[in-house]
Amino acid sequence: MFKKISLKTNDRVEFVDITSKIQNAVKKTGVDSGLVMIHIPHTTAAVTINENADPDVAADIKKEVNKIIPFDDNYAHLEGNSAAHIKSSLFGVDQTVIIKNKKLLLGTWQGIYFCEFDGPRSRNIYLKIIEG
């Protein structure tokens, strides 16, 4: 089953917890056991899994990523968003999560984050939900 989630981001760099959006999409399919493949079809955004209990973790990741890959670093790409492309490549645009008993099989503290690196923008998240 294929699902599309639309999302609007508010900041240039932002980590948006999308765990509940993905869980709701899985629940609506009725799939009890299987996989959900998460794909971000953008070259300046990504998806990652990390702690979602303490918002300071996402803030710390954002701070360090911006420090390691600065926005202005004499990049050759003329659009001015090379840093966003680099960040997207490092984080990656795909994640796969196991579905068990109609729920995402994540660790106690894990959440799924949409990573915006060139916002604010309107974005899409594609899900492929596979029963089995």
Secondary structure, 3 states (H helix, E strand, C coil): CEEEEEEECCCCCEEEECHHHHHHHHHHHCCCEEEEEEECCCCCEEEEEEECCCHHHHHHHHHHHHHHCCCCCCCCCCCCCHHHHHHHHHHCCEEEEEEECCEECCCCCEEEEEEECCCCCEEEEEEEEEEC
